[in-house]
């Protein structure tokens, strides 16, 4: 069995590193082409450019590794199937499940490495990449001098040369217009000169030879001075001429580890719980105030306070698993179940006769039967709420619900990043479950078929990931399902296909993937035919 496991793993190694190299090179090339717009003309050294690419290579690797696993799995099992080795292995009494276990174990090891990289290395690389990008964007363009073209990139100075030394710093036929003085204009011309850059003082030093200087004052235009010189030195200050790497302490969500993100989550949870406690006190004081809330505030109350759906419970459970031990936090209180049911009923009650109550510029509707008197919670006690008091209660409730919505949105954005750090590494396992049966059905071990199928599924995965992140940020999906939906969908598909391949049964999917595989094969065959026709 160990021999078979080593054989299966060895079949994956070559395609994995080949796919990793090709896909990484393509994405890096695409990134470099996009980054050229703020690198060209900045005079950035090759070392800084390579450093910038290396920092951005981190997020590229996080995406490329799962895709390379999918390509390698399809190619490995496709070759085994095309050479009838899987048939021979099954004839020897070894099932498909046993054949896929070595690939799953290897993918689990890679998944652990990707998770560590995603949590520890990627945030640091993202932070340094952002800081370096900001430094590059604020750097002044290179003072590139072109013969016969005015250089106007320096404040109060204009310069033009007739010719220059392409390999050195010498310039010839120099004319400089100096407007740095308030009441004075200088025109300096010289037969030749040279330019030096002083990085310590951020200045451009121009040494001129065999020239003349002309001066005219605005206040006394009747006076004119002309001087000749053998050597003349001009120091022109230029801000941001050299690249300065700033050192910012601020980190955004993508530049933090899970521990740092959960620290922010804990702070937001405490602030949220304080708002919830205030809302509970207002509801206990006047539960019928919810009838006067606008629909958007009722929605916040349902989604942020009365979170009772199964999807919210799963998301909250995932949050609790990552939540650090906390000693001091806001005390968590609960509404009385009877009062909670009454509030929910009031929010759903849309058939009662209503009368309008205006507070400020907002119109609210409150059932007349519940406008002034609320049922007593203690025997013999009657509470009467006047319209003015109820209006104030509604305003306080709306204000706290609005603040609660902001805290919940920040919580969701933080938890999206936490979920993403787990979901992307798990894709390594999902792609093995998906790629192994597809490779067997494709029965092709070449890179073209494997790459085409992998590209289709990876685009679908990445599209769902980006769409889920957008929906999560807009609070249309809870963070857990926003980030885990691609893994769940493709994972279920992979499990069904794996069971179908192992048991040789179908569930209606037997026509979909072979048809897609056949279409991709026909496309590559057509491309090869066109290539042969064009070959002399």
C-alpha positions as CSV (number, residue, x, y, z in Angstrom):
1,X,0.0,0.0,0.0
2,X,2.9,2.4,0.8
3,X,4.3,1.7,-2.7
4,X,1.0,2.6,-4.3
5,X,0.7,5.8,-2.1
6,X,4.2,6.9,-3.1
7,X,3.3,6.2,-6.8
8,X,0.1,8.3,-6.6
9,X,1.9,11.2,-4.9
10,X,4.8,11.1,-7.3
11,X,2.3,11.4,-10.2
12,X,1.2,14.7,-8.6
13,X,4.6,16.3,-8.0
14,X,5.6,17.2,-11.5
15,X,2.2,18.6,-12.7
16,X,1.9,20.5,-9.4
17,X,5.2,22.4,-9.7
18,X,4.8,22.9,-13.5
19,X,1.3,24.4,-13.0
20,X,2.6,26.4,-10.1
21,X,5.3,27.9,-12.2
22,X,3.2,28.7,-15.3
23,X,0.2,30.2,-13.4
24,X,2.4,32.2,-11.1
25,X,4.4,33.6,-14.0
26,X,1.1,34.6,-15.8
27,X,-0.3,36.3,-12.7
28,X,3.0,38.1,-12.0
29,X,3.2,39.3,-15.6
30,X,-0.4,40.6,-15.4
31,X,0.4,42.4,-12.1
32,X,3.6,44.0,-13.5
33,X,1.7,45.3,-16.5
34,X,-0.9,46.8,-14.2
35,X,1.7,48.3,-11.9
36,X,3.7,49.9,-14.7
37,X,1.3,52.9,-14.7
38,X,2.7,54.2,-11.3
39,X,6.2,52.8,-11.7
40,X,7.2,54.1,-15.1
41,X,8.8,57.6,-14.9
42,X,9.5,57.4,-11.2
43,X,13.2,56.5,-11.5
44,X,12.7,53.5,-9.3
45,X,15.7,51.2,-8.9
46,X,15.5,47.5,-10.0
47,X,16.0,46.4,-6.4
48,X,12.9,48.4,-5.3
49,X,10.8,47.0,-8.2
50,X,11.8,43.5,-7.3
51,X,11.0,44.1,-3.7
52,X,7.5,45.4,-4.7
53,X,6.9,42.4,-6.8
54,X,8.0,40.0,-4.1
55,X,5.6,41.6,-1.5
56,X,2.7,41.2,-4.0
57,X,3.8,37.7,-4.8
58,X,2.4,36.6,-1.4
59,X,-1.3,37.0,-2.3
60,X,-0.7,35.5,-5.7
61,X,0.8,32.4,-4.1
62,X,-2.3,32.0,-1.9
63,X,-4.5,31.8,-4.9
64,X,-2.1,29.8,-7.1
65,X,-1.4,26.9,-4.8
66,X,-5.1,25.6,-4.6
67,X,-5.4,26.0,-8.4
68,X,-2.1,24.1,-9.0
69,X,-3.4,21.3,-6.8
70,X,-6.5,21.1,-9.0
71,X,-4.5,21.0,-12.2
72,X,-2.1,18.4,-10.7
73,X,-5.0,16.1,-9.5
74,X,-6.8,16.2,-12.8
75,X,-3.5,15.5,-14.7
76,X,-2.4,12.7,-12.4
77,X,-5.7,10.8,-12.3
78,X,-6.3,11.5,-16.0
79,X,-3.0,9.9,-16.9
80,X,-3.7,6.9,-14.6
81,X,-7.2,6.5,-16.2
82,X,-5.9,6.9,-19.8
83,X,-3.3,4.2,-19.2
84,X,-5.9,1.9,-17.6
85,X,-3.9,1.8,-14.4
86,X,-7.0,2.7,-12.3
87,X,-8.8,-0.3,-13.9
88,X,-5.9,-2.5,-13.1
89,X,-5.7,-1.2,-9.5
90,X,-9.4,-1.9,-9.0
91,X,-9.0,-5.4,-10.4
92,X,-6.4,-5.9,-7.7
93,X,-9.0,-5.2,-5.1
94,X,-8.1,-1.6,-4.3
95,X,-10.9,0.8,-4.4
96,X,-11.0,4.4,-5.6
97,X,-11.3,5.7,-2.1
98,X,-8.0,4.1,-1.2
99,X,-6.4,5.6,-4.3
100,X,-7.5,9.1,-3.4
101,X,-6.3,9.0,0.2
102,X,-2.6,9.8,-0.5
103,X,-3.7,12.9,-2.5
104,X,-5.9,14.0,0.3
105,X,-3.2,13.6,2.9
106,X,-0.7,15.5,0.8
107,X,-3.3,18.2,0.2
108,X,-3.9,18.4,3.9
109,X,-0.2,19.0,4.5
110,X,-0.2,21.7,1.8
111,X,-3.3,23.2,3.4
112,X,-1.6,23.5,6.7
113,X,1.3,25.4,5.1
114,X,-1.1,27.6,3.1
115,X,-3.0,28.4,6.3
116,X,0.2,29.4,8.2
117,X,1.3,31.5,5.2
118,X,-2.1,33.1,4.9
119,X,-2.2,34.0,8.6
120,X,1.4,34.9,9.3
121,X,3.2,35.9,6.2
122,X,0.5,37.4,3.9
123,X,-0.6,40.2,6.4
124,X,3.1,41.3,6.7
125,X,3.6,41.2,2.9
126,X,0.3,43.1,2.3
127,X,1.3,45.8,4.8
128,X,4.8,46.3,3.3
129,X,3.4,46.2,-0.2
130,X,0.9,49.0,0.6
131,X,3.5,51.1,2.3
132,X,5.9,50.7,-0.6
133,X,3.2,51.5,-3.1
134,X,2.3,54.6,-1.3
135,X,6.0,55.7,-1.2
136,X,6.4,55.0,-4.9
137,X,3.2,57.0,-5.8
138,X,4.4,60.1,-3.7
139,X,7.9,60.1,-5.3
140,X,8.5,62.8,-7.8
141,X,9.0,61.7,-11.4
142,X,12.5,61.3,-12.6
143,X,14.0,64.5,-13.8
144,X,14.7,63.1,-17.2
145,X,16.2,65.6,-19.5
146,X,15.4,65.4,-23.3
147,X,17.4,67.6,-25.7
148,X,15.3,70.4,-27.1
149,X,12.5,69.9,-24.5
150,X,11.9,72.2,-21.6
151,X,12.1,70.5,-18.2
152,X,9.3,72.1,-16.1
153,X,9.1,69.5,-13.3
154,X,10.9,71.7,-10.8
155,X,9.2,74.7,-9.1
156,X,10.5,78.1,-10.1
157,X,13.0,76.6,-12.6
158,X,12.9,75.8,-16.3
159,X,15.8,74.1,-18.1
160,X,16.5,73.2,-21.7
161,X,19.6,71.6,-23.3
162,X,20.8,71.2,-26.8
163,X,22.4,67.8,-26.2
164,X,23.4,65.4,-23.4
165,X,25.7,62.5,-22.7
166,X,23.5,59.4,-22.7
167,X,26.0,57.4,-20.7
168,X,27.1,60.1,-18.3
169,X,25.8,63.3,-16.6
170,X,27.2,65.8,-19.1
171,X,24.9,68.3,-20.8
172,X,25.6,70.8,-23.6
173,X,24.1,74.1,-24.7
174,X,22.4,74.7,-21.4
175,X,19.8,77.4,-20.7
176,X,18.2,77.9,-17.3
177,X,15.4,80.3,-16.3
178,X,15.5,81.0,-12.5
179,X,12.4,82.5,-11.0
180,X,13.1,81.6,-7.3
181,X,13.6,85.2,-6.2
182,X,10.5,87.4,-5.7
183,X,11.8,90.5,-7.5
184,X,14.4,88.9,-9.8
185,X,14.6,86.9,-13.0
186,X,17.8,85.2,-13.9
187,X,18.6,83.6,-17.3
188,X,21.7,81.5,-17.2
189,X,23.3,80.0,-20.3
190,X,26.4,77.8,-20.7
191,X,28.2,75.8,-23.3
192,X,28.4,72.7,-21.1
193,X,27.7,71.4,-17.6
194,X,26.9,68.4,-15.5
195,X,24.1,67.3,-13.2
196,X,24.5,65.6,-9.8
197,X,21.9,64.4,-7.4
198,X,22.4,64.9,-3.6
199,X,20.0,62.4,-2.0
200,X,20.8,63.5,1.6
201,X,19.5,67.1,0.9
202,X,17.2,66.1,-1.9
203,X,18.7,68.6,-4.3
204,X,19.8,68.7,-7.9
205,X,23.2,70.3,-8.3
206,X,24.1,71.7,-11.8
207,X,27.8,72.6,-12.5
208,X,28.0,74.9,-15.5
209,X,31.1,76.0,-17.5
210,X,31.9,78.9,-19.9
211,X,28.6,80.7,-19.7
212,X,26.9,84.0,-18.9
213,X,24.2,85.2,-16.5
214,X,21.5,87.8,-17.1
215,X,19.5,89.5,-14.3
216,X,16.5,91.8,-14.5
217,X,14.5,93.1,-11.5
218,X,10.7,93.7,-11.8
219,X,10.9,96.8,-9.6
220,X,13.7,98.4,-11.6
221,X,13.5,97.2,-15.1
222,X,15.8,100.0,-16.3
223,X,18.7,98.2,-14.7
224,X,20.1,95.1,-16.4
225,X,23.1,93.0,-15.4
226,X,25.2,90.6,-17.5
227,X,28.0,88.5,-16.1
228,X,30.4,86.0,-17.6
229,X,31.7,83.0,-15.7
230,X,34.1,80.1,-16.2
231,X,32.3,77.9,-13.6
232,X,29.0,78.4,-11.9
233,X,27.2,76.1,-9.4
234,X,23.4,76.0,-9.0
235,X,21.6,74.1,-6.2
236,X,18.0,73.4,-6.9
237,X,15.9,71.8,-4.1
238,X,13.5,69.1,-5.3
239,X,11.1,67.5,-2.8
240,X,10.5,63.7,-2.9
241,X,13.3,63.2,-5.4
242,X,14.4,60.0,-3.6
243,X,12.2,57.1,-2.6
244,X,11.3,57.3,1.1
245,X,9.8,54.3,2.7
246,X,7.3,55.3,5.3
247,X,6.8,53.2,8.4
248,X,3.1,53.3,9.2
249,X,1.7,51.5,12.3
250,X,-1.8,51.5,10.9
251,X,-2.9,48.1,9.5
252,X,-6.1,47.4,7.6
253,X,-8.1,44.2,7.9
254,X,-6.0,42.4,5.2
255,X,-2.8,43.2,7.0
256,X,-3.7,41.5,10.3
257,X,-3.4,38.0,11.6
258,X,-6.4,36.1,13.0
259,X,-5.2,37.0,16.5
260,X,-5.2,40.7,15.7
261,X,-8.5,40.5,13.9
262,X,-10.2,38.7,16.8
263,X,-8.8,41.4,19.1
264,X,-10.7,44.0,17.0
265,X,-13.7,41.7,17.0
266,X,-13.7,41.5,20.8
267,X,-13.7,45.3,21.1
268,X,-16.6,45.6,18.6
269,X,-18.5,42.9,20.5
270,X,-18.2,44.7,23.8
271,X,-19.4,47.9,22.2
272,X,-22.2,46.1,20.5
273,X,-23.3,44.4,23.7
274,X,-23.4,47.7,25.5
275,X,-25.8,49.0,22.8
276,X,-27.9,45.8,23.1
277,X,-28.1,46.2,26.9
278,X,-29.4,49.8,26.4
279,X,-31.9,48.6,23.8
280,X,-33.1,45.9,26.2
281,X,-33.6,48.4,29.0
282,X,-35.6,50.6,26.6
283,X,-37.8,47.7,25.5
284,X,-38.4,46.6,29.0
285,X,-39.5,50.2,29.8
286,X,-41.7,50.6,26.8
287,X,-42.0,47.5,24.6
288,X,-44.7,49.0,22.5
289,X,-42.2,51.6,21.2
290,X,-41.2,49.1,18.5
291,X,-44.5,49.8,16.8
292,X,-43.4,53.3,16.1
293,X,-40.1,52.4,14.6
294,X,-39.4,52.7,10.9
295,X,-39.1,49.5,8.9
296,X,-35.3,49.8,8.6
297,X,-34.9,50.0,12.4
298,X,-37.2,47.0,12.8
299,X,-35.0,45.1,10.4
300,X,-31.9,46.0,12.4
301,X,-33.7,44.8,15.6
302,X,-34.6,41.5,13.9
303,X,-31.2,40.9,12.3
304,X,-28.8,42.2,15.0
305,X,-30.6,41.6,18.3
306,X,-33.0,38.7,17.6
307,X,-30.6,36.6,15.7
308,X,-32.3,33.2,15.8
309,X,-31.9,31.7,12.3
310,X,-29.8,28.5,11.9
311,X,-27.3,30.3,9.6
312,X,-26.7,33.0,12.2
313,X,-26.2,30.4,14.9
314,X,-23.6,28.7,12.7
315,X,-21.8,32.0,12.1
316,X,-21.9,32.9,15.8
317,X,-20.6,29.4,16.7
318,X,-17.6,29.9,14.3
319,X,-17.0,33.3,16.0
320,X,-17.0,31.7,19.4
321,X,-14.5,29.1,18.4
322,X,-12.0,31.8,17.4
323,X,-12.9,34.2,20.2
324,X,-10.1,34.6,22.8
325,X,-10.6,34.1,26.5
326,X,-12.0,37.3,27.9
327,X,-11.9,38.4,31.5
328,X,-13.6,41.8,31.3
329,X,-16.5,42.2,28.9
330,X,-19.9,43.9,28.9
331,X,-22.4,41.8,30.8
332,X,-24.6,39.9,28.5
333,X,-28.3,40.2,29.4
334,X,-31.4,38.6,27.9
335,X,-34.9,39.7,27.5
336,X,-37.7,37.8,29.2
337,X,-39.0,35.2,26.7
338,X,-42.6,36.4,27.1
339,X,-41.6,40.0,26.5
340,X,-39.4,39.0,23.5
341,X,-42.3,37.1,22.0
342,X,-44.6,40.2,22.5
343,X,-42.1,42.5,20.8
344,X,-41.7,40.2,17.8
345,X,-45.5,40.0,17.6
346,X,-45.7,43.8,17.7
347,X,-43.2,44.1,14.9
348,X,-45.2,41.6,12.8
349,X,-48.5,43.2,13.5
350,X,-49.5,45.1,10.4
351,X,-53.3,44.8,10.5
352,X,-54.1,46.9,13.6
353,X,-55.6,50.3,13.1
354,X,-52.9,52.9,13.3
355,X,-52.7,56.6,14.0
356,X,-49.8,58.9,13.1
357,X,-47.4,60.4,15.6
358,X,-44.9,63.0,14.4
359,X,-41.6,63.6,16.1
360,X,-39.1,65.9,14.6
361,X,-39.3,65.4,10.8
362,X,-40.1,61.7,11.0
363,X,-43.6,60.2,10.8
364,X,-44.2,57.0,12.8
365,X,-47.3,54.8,13.0
366,X,-48.4,53.3,16.4
367,X,-51.5,51.1,16.9
368,X,-54.2,53.2,18.7
369,X,-55.0,50.3,21.0
370,X,-51.4,50.3,22.2
371,X,-50.7,54.0,22.1
372,X,-50.9,55.0,25.8
373,X,-51.2,52.1,28.1
374,X,-49.1,48.9,28.2
375,X,-50.0,45.8,30.0
376,X,-48.6,45.7,33.6
377,X,-45.9,43.1,34.2
378,X,-46.4,43.2,38.0
379,X,-49.9,42.5,39.6
380,X,-51.5,45.7,40.6
381,X,-49.1,47.9,38.7
382,X,-50.2,50.1,35.8
383,X,-47.7,52.0,33.6
384,X,-48.9,54.9,31.5
385,X,-46.7,56.2,28.7
386,X,-47.6,59.6,27.4
387,X,-47.1,60.5,23.7
388,X,-44.1,62.8,24.5
389,X,-42.3,60.1,26.5
390,X,-43.0,57.5,23.9
391,X,-41.7,59.7,21.2
392,X,-38.5,60.1,23.2
393,X,-38.3,56.3,23.7
394,X,-38.7,55.8,20.0
395,X,-35.9,58.3,19.2
396,X,-33.5,56.7,21.7
397,X,-34.4,53.2,20.4
398,X,-33.8,54.3,16.8
399,X,-30.5,56.0,17.7
400,X,-29.1,52.9,19.5
401,X,-30.3,50.6,16.7
402,X,-28.5,52.8,14.2
403,X,-25.2,52.6,16.2
404,X,-25.8,48.9,16.7
405,X,-26.0,48.5,12.9
406,X,-22.7,50.2,12.4
407,X,-21.0,47.9,15.0
408,X,-22.6,44.9,13.4
409,X,-21.3,45.9,9.9
410,X,-17.7,46.4,11.3
411,X,-18.0,43.0,13.0
412,X,-19.1,41.3,9.7
413,X,-16.3,42.9,7.8
414,X,-13.7,41.6,10.3
415,X,-15.2,38.1,10.4
416,X,-15.2,38.0,6.6
417,X,-11.4,38.3,6.8
418,X,-11.2,35.6,9.6
419,X,-13.3,33.2,7.6
420,X,-11.3,33.9,4.4
421,X,-8.1,32.8,6.2
422,X,-9.7,29.4,6.8
423,X,-11.7,28.9,3.6
424,X,-9.0,29.5,1.0
425,X,-6.6,26.8,2.5
426,X,-9.5,24.3,2.8
427,X,-9.9,24.7,-1.0
428,X,-6.8,22.5,-1.3
429,X,-8.9,19.5,0.0
430,X,-12.0,20.5,-2.0
431,X,-10.1,20.6,-5.3
432,X,-8.7,17.1,-4.7
433,X,-12.2,15.7,-4.2
434,X,-13.3,17.6,-7.3
435,X,-10.2,16.9,-9.5
436,X,-9.8,13.2,-8.9
437,X,-13.1,12.0,-10.4
438,X,-13.0,14.6,-13.1
439,X,-9.5,13.4,-14.1
440,X,-10.8,9.8,-14.3
441,X,-13.7,10.9,-16.5
442,X,-11.5,13.1,-18.7
443,X,-9.1,10.2,-19.2
444,X,-6.6,12.8,-20.5
445,X,-3.3,13.5,-18.8
446,X,-2.2,16.5,-20.9
447,X,-1.9,20.1,-19.5
448,X,-4.4,21.6,-22.0
449,X,-7.4,19.6,-20.8
450,X,-6.4,19.8,-17.2
451,X,-5.8,23.5,-17.4
452,X,-9.0,24.2,-19.2
453,X,-11.1,22.3,-16.7
454,X,-9.2,23.8,-13.8
455,X,-9.6,27.3,-15.1
456,X,-13.3,26.8,-15.4
457,X,-13.7,25.7,-11.8
458,X,-11.2,28.2,-10.4
459,X,-12.9,31.1,-12.1
460,X,-16.2,29.8,-10.6
461,X,-14.6,29.5,-7.2
462,X,-12.9,32.9,-7.3
463,X,-16.1,34.6,-8.6
464,X,-18.1,33.1,-5.8
465,X,-15.4,34.2,-3.3
466,X,-15.4,37.8,-4.5
467,X,-19.2,37.9,-4.8
468,X,-19.5,36.5,-1.3
469,X,-17.1,39.0,0.1
470,X,-19.1,41.8,-1.5
471,X,-22.4,40.5,-0.2
472,X,-20.9,40.0,3.2
473,X,-19.6,43.6,3.4
474,X,-23.1,44.7,2.4
475,X,-24.6,42.5,5.1
476,X,-26.7,40.5,2.5
477,X,-25.0,37.3,3.7
478,X,-23.6,36.4,7.1
479,X,-19.7,36.2,7.0
480,X,-19.5,32.4,7.4
481,X,-21.6,31.5,4.4
482,X,-20.3,34.4,2.4
483,X,-16.8,32.9,2.5
484,X,-17.6,29.2,2.8
485,X,-20.2,28.9,0.1
486,X,-17.7,28.2,-2.7
487,X,-16.1,25.4,-0.6
488,X,-19.5,24.0,0.3
489,X,-20.8,24.0,-3.3
490,X,-17.7,22.6,-4.9
491,X,-17.1,20.2,-2.0
492,X,-20.6,18.7,-2.2
493,X,-20.1,18.4,-6.0
494,X,-16.7,16.7,-5.5
495,X,-18.1,14.3,-2.9
496,X,-20.9,13.3,-5.3
497,X,-18.5,12.8,-8.2
498,X,-16.1,10.8,-6.0
499,X,-18.9,8.5,-4.8
500,X,-20.2,8.2,-8.4
501,X,-16.7,7.3,-9.6
502,X,-16.0,4.8,-6.8
503,X,-19.4,3.1,-6.9
504,X,-19.8,3.5,-10.7
505,X,-23.3,5.0,-10.1
506,X,-24.7,8.2,-11.5
507,X,-26.9,11.0,-10.0
508,X,-27.8,12.9,-13.2
509,X,-24.4,14.6,-13.3
510,X,-22.9,12.0,-15.6
511,X,-23.8,14.0,-18.7
512,X,-22.7,17.4,-17.5
513,X,-18.9,17.0,-16.8
514,X,-18.2,14.5,-19.7
515,X,-20.0,16.9,-22.0
516,X,-17.9,19.8,-20.7
517,X,-14.7,17.8,-21.0
518,X,-15.7,16.7,-24.6
519,X,-16.3,20.4,-25.5
520,X,-12.9,21.5,-24.2
521,X,-11.2,18.6,-26.0
522,X,-12.9,19.6,-29.3
523,X,-11.8,23.2,-28.7
524,X,-8.1,22.2,-28.3
525,X,-8.3,19.8,-31.3
526,X,-9.7,22.7,-33.4
527,X,-6.9,25.0,-32.2
528,X,-4.3,22.3,-33.1
529,X,-5.9,21.9,-36.6
530,X,-5.6,25.6,-37.3
531,X,-2.0,25.6,-36.1
532,X,-1.1,22.7,-38.5
533,X,-2.8,24.5,-41.4
534,X,-0.7,27.6,-40.8
535,X,2.5,25.7,-40.6
536,X,4.4,25.8,-44.0
